[in-house]
Amino acid sequence: MAAHGTGAGSRPGPVPLGPGDGGPAVAGLLLAAGGGRRLGGRPKALLEHRGRLLVEHAADALVAGGCRPVHVVLGAGREEVRARARLAGCVLVDNPEWAEGVGSSLRAGLRSLAGSGAQAVVVALVDQPGVGPEAVRRVRGAHRSPYGLAAASYRGRRGHPVLLGAGHWARIASAASGDRGARDFLRARREAVVPVDCGDAADPSDINVPADLRLLRPPPPSNAPPAAGL
């Protein structure tokens, strides 16, 4: 795992910082390393949604939702992502073990945040184009302490984004494996995980197989107003 500064391009405007000394209270972590095996080997970060790369769309949701800093974990196609994606202001983290599953990307991302000063992190997945800034903002708003846990809720089912207090990062990283990420850790602490209703603000559907590509949208007409979140 290696962090390599920022990507190219422009970013949205200023992001609110955390309380206290002005340092970042809640970071953002985008897991964007997947190789899209069931999509025929198309890295998910490089799929296009509304005329932009999916990794840009997801990173902007974290930024616009108030997270700072934002770390983006790359794996499959990472050199092409670095060359094409507009991710200025984000810290790009290489995960050479990306093929082992999302657990390895979560480990890489949490370790890259050590020393960032963040008290918590909102974790998002690159393959959920229907999750926008409002869902991120709501989950981020559940932050109360470095030992807090929260997750978006969709009709009573837990999903992403999730908020992980910094006091848990070491244990989450040591337990993350395969494609389970923090799932087992959160399940074992179900009563401590604050549910955050996002059912009216986001669509948690993810892109795994070719049929799911219907979730991606073409660019809006040039005279259309900007999309609001999703």
N, C-alpha and C positions, 0 to 999 in steps of 0.2 A: 504494500500500500504506500502511495506517495501523494502528497498534496503539491499542486503546482500553480499556485497563484490564481489569477483570474483569466477568464476567457475574453474573446473579442466582442466588440459591439457596444451598443448603448443599453441603458437600463431605465426603469421607471424612476420617478423622483424620490425625494428623501423618505426614509422609512423611520417610523417612531422607534426610539431607543427605549431601553428598560428603565425602571425607576432607580433611585439611588444616585450613583455617581455618573450616570449617563452612559454606562457601558451596556453592552447587549444583554438583555435578560433572557430572550428566547431565540435560539438559532433555528435555522431551517436545514433539513437534510433531505435531499432528493436522491432516491435510489434509481439510477438510470443506466445500469450496467448490463441488463439482460440482452441476450443474443437473439431472442425471438425464434427459438428452435421450432416451435409449432407454427410459426409464420414463414417457415422456409428459410430461416437463417437471416431474417431482416432485423437488425438491431432496433429495438423499440425507440430509442432516443432519436433515431433518424427518420421515423415516420413523420408525415406532414399533417398538420391540423390547422385549419383556417389560414393556410398560406405560410405557416411557420413550422419549424421543427418541433416535435412534441416535447423535447427536452427544454426548449425555450419557453413554451407554454407553461410547463409544470414549474420551472424555476421562477418565472414571473409571478405565478400564483403564490408562491412562498414569500417573495419579496413584497408584493402588493398586500398580502395578508399580514404584514408587519414583522416578519422574521428577519433577524440579522445576527450574525452573518449567515449566508446560505452556502452550504457545501453540497456539491454535486458529485456523486460517485459514478465514475465511468468504467466501462469494461469492454464489451464487444463494440468494435468500430470506434474505439475511443480516439484514434488519430483523426478520423473523418469528423467526428463530433467536434474536436478541438478546432479543426480547420473551418468548419461551416457554421457552428452554432454561435449565436450572439449571447454570450454569458458573462459579459463584463461585470465585475463586482462580485461574482461568485468564486468560491474556491473550488477548483477542480481536483478531485481525488481519484487516482488510478487504483483500480482493484484488479491485480493480475489473476486473482483466484475467482473471478466473476462466474466462471462456469460451474462452480460448486453450488451456486444458488444465492438467493437474496440474503441469507444469513451472513455470507462472507462480505457482502456489500454493507450490511448494517454494521458489522464489526469495523470495517475500514472507515466508515463514516464517523462512527462514534469516537474512534481513536483519533481521527483527524481533528475533532472538536476539542480534544483535551487541551487545556490552557487557553481556550477562547474567551473564557469569562462568562459563557452562557450558563444560566441556571437550569435551563431545560431546552429541549429541541422538539420541533414539530417535524415528524417524518412523513414524507409523501412518496408516492410511487409514480414513475414516469408514464405508466400505461393506463392512467385514469383521466382521460381528457375532460370528463365532466366534473372534476373536482377543481374548483376555482378559488379565488381569493377569499370569498365569504366563508367557505368551510374552514379554510386555514385560519382566518381571523377568529372564528368562534372557538376553535380548538385551542388556539394560542391564548385566548381569553380565559381559559380554564386554569392557567398557570397560577399557582399559589405559593409553591415552595420547591426547593430542589429535590424533594422526594414525592412530588405530585405525579400522577398518572391520569391521562384522559384519552378518550378516543371518540371519533365521530360515530354517531349512531344513525342508522337508516332503518326506520320501521322496527326498532328494537334490536337490530343486529349491529354488532360492533364492526367498524371498518376504518379506513384511512381518511384523513390524516390521524396520526396518534401523537400524543405529547408524552415525552419521557423526561422526567426530572433527572438532573445531572447526578444526583445521589445514587441512581440506579444504573448508570451507564456501564460501569465496569462489570457488574453481574450480568447485564443484558448481553454485552459483547462476548463474555466468556461462555454464555449459554446458546448464542445464536449459531445455527447450523442449517445446512440444506436450504430448503425453501420455506422454512418456518419463521425466520426472522425472530421477532420478539413475541410471537404468538403464545408459546408455552409459558413464557415469563408472565405475560399479562393474564393468561387464563388462570395461573396459580394464584393471582392476586385480584381476581375478578371483583371482589367487594371494594377494592381500593381504586379501581379504574372509574373515573367520573365520565358518564356518558354525556356527549354533547350532540343534541339533536341537529342534524344537518340535512334531514330528509327533504326540506323545502328549498335547500340552497345548492345541492350538488347531486350528481349521479355517480355512484361508486363503481359502475360497470367498468371492467378492465378489458384490455386487449390481449388475448392469448392465442386465438386461432383465426384463420382467414375470415370467418363469418363476423368476427368482432370488428373488422375494419370499417364496418358501417358506422361505428361511433365517431370516426374521423370526418371532419367537415371540410368542404372546399373553401377557398378564400371568399370573404363576403364581396358583393359588388362594390366597385370603387366609390359609389355614391351612398352606400349604406352606412348607418351609424355604427360606432364601435360595439363589439359584443360585450355583454356585461357578465363576465366571470366564467360561464361554462363554455 
